[in-house]
């Protein structure tokens, strides 16, 4: 029983470490040929948006809005993929080698 509790505590520690790593994993995506750049982290939070000054036209905010949405969605997709890869790598480091992680979406 004590061994099982220790394993649970170890897994909690590993999960905490993975969460910290996910915060540091980032992906940057571009939209509009690089006019909009969006960076997201592995927790799927937008941490930076860069806009080319040439696209900021107060008379055409709809295009700017569309480019930002496209960049955000692409960055979130890439961050999710990078985070999933990191999560799988971390899980493989402490789970049994023959365990099929695909059942867990990894």
Helices and strands as residue ranges (DSSP letters): H 2-24, E 26-31, E 36-41, E 46-51, G 53-55, H 61-94, G 101-104
